[in-house]
Amino acid sequence: MVRKIRKFFVVWANPQTLLAATWRFFVALFDWRTMLRRISRRPIIDAVFVSNMRDEVDRQRCLSLWHPKSGHFNGPRYWVNGIAGRTRVLDIVTEDLATSEGREKAKEYFIRAVQWAKNKGTKVILLAASTKRLFGDDGAQLKENFPDLIFTIGDNGTFFLLREETTHALRNANLRPGHCRIAILGPYGLLGEMMAQALAKDEGYNIIGAGPNISALKRISRKYGIDTCRSFSEIGKVDAVVACTHSEKIRLNTENIELIRHPEKKLLVIDVAEPSNLRYQEYQKCRGTVVRQDAGNAYSPKLKYVLGAISYKMFRLSRGVTFGCFAETLSLAGALKQDMEVKGIDWFTVSANNMEVIAELFKKDGFTLPSPRCFGEEL
């Protein structure tokens, strides 16, 4: 008993723990739209984004010393076009998912979070950040356990925005096919492979794919006819990097940026990875030699965060900007409310048809590309 009391005081005497709890309290207090829904006995939430935390920076900011018994807790709340979205954050960081024990714990917390969301009236669930493959490539277990919910990994929205953003960034940097060389980090992941196809096959750029997975690199090389390598020392000089992985084995830093960039020329880095491939602290060291751009995000002037800047800065974003996968989930929830046929589609599959549906929903809901930003700050 004494130990429990001591532990309680240690946790709640911590200033950051109190600050995070105070933020959650005031978000709930000022979320007047949710209060109206409660009064009118309507479903509280339409879309829930179940996500792990990126790193210890996120853990310190969101929880500090407190650990929720359920394993999940409230993150930022969103409203757009009358649709209520909420992040439900797992008490798990990306690094935890590298172990089998961590993944099992994450699965347990995730299912609890889905049940919580269902009880709030939610119809669309996003497997966000590193949880997207937590239940395999098709999410069969989730679909079987919760057949009345829509599950999505959000990659149709993310890739649609990434492709558009990358094309614009290359064009603005005057990097044209046949006149430049581009490295894709992690070309064998879902987004990485689709970028290889879009840039090499569709646009005709000279591409080299880099990553530690030898067999996957060989497959990508055969399929798309691009050069591949395992390390930065083998890449050679490139004009731009599209980072689709946060793997420690192929991560940008000051030293390897100098290895691959042309002398007297800044390296364009389009970073879609979560957590970012080029860490913020590392970026501060080399910002004079790189132009780094966030990618895969969506913007809408109608998107509102409860408590505004305090909330969106927790995600290192900016006003009206959210992740592409979040935008997809909000749009699917809106489509469902309008009785549009979106429930019968497999949103674990990224395809031209699915992207076409999402592109139309984005257009209807007012989601567009944000202005170029780096760690949420306008370039």
N, C-alpha and C positions, 0 to 999 in steps of 0.2 A: 504493500500500500504506500509506504513511504517512498519507494523507488518511483512509483507511478506519479505521485505528487511532485517529486523532484523533477522528473522528466517533463511533466506538464509545464512547470515554471521555466525550465531551461528552454523549451520550444517557444513559449509565448512571451518570454522576456527578450527574445531575439528581435531586433528592430526590423529586419527584412521580412521575417515571418509575419509580424504585425502589419507591415506595409502592404504585403500581398493580400492578407486577409481583409484589410481595410478597402483595397481596390475592389475585391469581389463583393464586399458589402455595398459599396456605393454604386457599383454597376447594377446590382439587383434593385437598389433603392430608386435609381433614376431610369430604370427600364419601364417607362410608363405604358408603352405599347403592350408589354406582357401583362401588366396589371389590368389593362382593359380586357385582354383575352381571358384572364382569370375570372373577372367579374361577369363577362358574358358566357362563361363556361365553354369557350372554344379551345381547340388544341393549343397548347402552350408554344410548341416549337414545330416548324415544318421540316427543317433540315439540320442534321447534326454532323459535325466533322470530328470524328474520333481520331485523335492524333497522339503520338508520343511527343515528348519534349526533345528538342534538338541536341542539347548539350547541358553541361553544368551551369552555364550562364543562364539558360532558360529555367533550370531547376531552382537556382538561387533567386531568380526574379519572380517565379510563379509560386514557389512553395517555401523555399529556404529550409527550415528544420521540420516543418510540418509534413506528415504523410497521411493522406486520407485513408480511412479504414477500407473504403470501397475500392481503392486503387485508381479512382478517377475523380476529376473535379471540374468546375466551370472555368472556361476560358472566355475570350472576347465574345460579345453578342453582336449580331448583325441584323440589319433590316434593309430590304430592298424591294420595292414594288409590292409592299404588303406581306412579303415573305419573311418569316423569322428564322434566322440561322444562329446556331450556337456551336462553339468549339467545346468539346468534352475532352479534356486532356488526361492521358494516362500517366501515372506516376512511374514512367519509364523513359530513359533517354536512349538515343540511337545506339550508343555503345552497348547498352544492356542486351540489345537484340542480336548481338553477335554470338551469344551463348545459348545453348539449348534451354537452360534453366530460365534465362531472361525471356526467351520467346514463349515458353509455357506460361510464365507469369503474365506476360503481355496479352496472351490469348484469353486468359481468365479475366483480366481487367477489361479487355475489349468487350467480351460477351456481357459482362455486367453493365458496361456503358451503353450497349445497344438496348438491353432490357430497360434501363433507365430512360433512354430516349423514346422507346416505344410507349412507355407509360405516360410520357408527356405529349403523346399524339403525333410524334415524328413519323414521316413516311419515307424519307430518303436519308441514307447513311453513307458518308464518305469514309473510306479507309485512307486516312491522310498520312503524309510523310512516309515513315518507314514501316507503317502497318499494312501497306497496300498488298503485300504478298504474304502476310502473316498466316492466311488461311489458304495458301496455294494459289495457283494461277487463275482459278475460276470461282473461288469463294464458296464452293459447294456446301460446306458445313454451315456457313451463315445463312445461305439461301434456304437450306433445309430446315434450320431451326427457326427462321423468321420469314416464312413464305410471303407474308403480306407486306414486307418492306422492300424497297429498292436499294441495292447496294452498288456503289460505284467506286472505282479507283481514281476517277477524275482525269485520267490521262488523255482522253479525247479533247477535253478543253485545254489542258496544259499544252499538248503538242500543237493544236491549232494555233494557239497564241505564240508558242515558241517558234514555230515555222515562220509566222508573219513577222515576228520581232527580229529574228535572225536575218531574214531577207532585207528588212529595212535597215538594220544596223550595218550589214555588209555594203549595202548600196550607199548609205550615208558616209561610210569610210572609203568609198570609191574602190572597193574590192570586188572586181568582176571576174567571172569565170574565165580561165585561161591566163589570168594575170596575177594570181595569188595562190597561196597554199594554206589550207586550213586543217587544224588538228581537232579531232573529236575525242574527248576523254570518256572512256566507257562506251564504245560504239556498239557493244553487244547487249546492253540493257535495252529496255523497251523504247525509251525516248532516244537513246543513243543510236539504235539501229534505224529508227524512223528518220533521224536527222541525216544519217549516212545515205539513206535512200533519197531524201529530199535534196541534199546538196550535191551528191555525186551523180546519181542517176537522173534526177529531174532537172537540176540546174547546171550540171556539168562542171562543178568545181573540182579542183585537185585536192583530194582528201587523204589524210593519214589518220588511222584510228589507233589509239594507244590505251593499253590496259594490261593488267597482270594475267588475265585468263587466256592461256595460249590456244586451247581448242576453240574457244568462242571467237578469238581473233581470226583463226584460220577460216572458220565458217563465214564470217563477215567479209573477209578478203575475197573468198570465192564468189559469194553472192553478189557483191557490189563492185568488185574489181578495184578495190582500193588497197593502198599500202597499209601495213599494220606494224606495230612494234610494242614492246613491253615497258619501255622506260623513256624518260625525257631525254636521256643521253642519245637515244636512237632516233628521235623525232626529226632532228635537223631544224632548219630555220622555217618558221611559219609566220603568216601575217595575222592570223586570228585563231582563237581557241573556243570551241563550244564544249563547255564542261557539263557532262550529263551524269557524273558520279561524284560522290564524296569519299571514295575509297582512299585510305591513307597511302596505298601503294602507287597511286597516280594522282597526287595532289599538288596543285600549284603552290610554289613559294618563291621567295625572292631569288634564290639560287637557280632553280630550274627555269624560271622566266628568262633569266639572262642567257641560259643555254639555248632557248628556242626562238627568242625574238631577234629581228634584224637590228643590227647596230644603228643608232640614231633614229630609230623608229619605235613608236609605242605599239605594244601588243594589244589587240582588241580581244577582250575576254567576255564571252557571253555565258553567264553562269546560271544554269537552271537547277543545279543540285541543291538539295536540302538535307543537311546543313550545307552551306555554300562550300564549293570546292576550294576557292581562294578565301581563306578566313579573313575576317575583318582586321585582326591584328597584323596579319601578314600583308594585307593590302596597304595598310598604313606605311609599311616599310618600303613598298615599291610603287606607290601611287604615281610617281613621276615617270614611270616607264610602262604603265599599263592604262588602258581605258576599260574599266570593268563595268558591265551592264547586267542588272537583274533581268531575268527572263522567265517567261511562263506565267506572268501575272496579268490580271485583268483590272480595268478601271471602269467605274460608273459614277457619274455625279449624284446618282440616286442612292448609292450605297452608304449607309450610315452605321457607324460603330457607336454603341452605347458608351458614353464618356469620351467619345471622340479621340483626340490625339493621345490621351493617356493609354487608351486601349490599342490603337493600331501600332503605336511605337513598341508595344510589348512584342509584337510579331516582326518588328524592324521593317514595317511598311509605312505607307503614307496615306493621306486623306483620299478616300474613294477607291483605294487599291486593295485588292485581295489576291490570293493565289488562284491560278487558273482552275485548279481542281475544286476550290471552294465555289468559284463562280459557276462551274458546271453543276454542282450539287444544288445551289440556290435556283438555278434555271430549271433543273429537273423538277424541283419541288413546285415551282410556279406552273410548269406545264401540267403537272399532275392535278393541281387545283383547277386548271382549265379543262380537265378531262381529255388532254392530249395523249396519244398512244405512245407512252414512253416506258411503261412497266414491262412490256414483253421483250424489251431489248436487253442484250447482255452487255452491261456497262463495264465488265472486266475486259472486254475485247476492244482494242483500238483499231478502227477501220475507217475507210473513206466515207462509208455510209453514216457511221456513228458521228464522225466529225462534221459531216454536213448537217445532221440534225442539231448538234450543239451550236454550230455556227449560226443557224437560223434562230435558235433560242437566244443566243447572245445578242443578235441583231434586234430581236423583239424586246429583250430586257434592257438594252442600252449598254451592254458590256463591250468595251473596245480595248485597244492597246493603251497602256499608260504612257506618258512621256518618259523618255529614257531616264533610268534611275540607277543609282549605285548604293546598295544597302539602304534603300528607301529615300535617299537624297537625290534631288533632281540634278542631272548632269548639265 
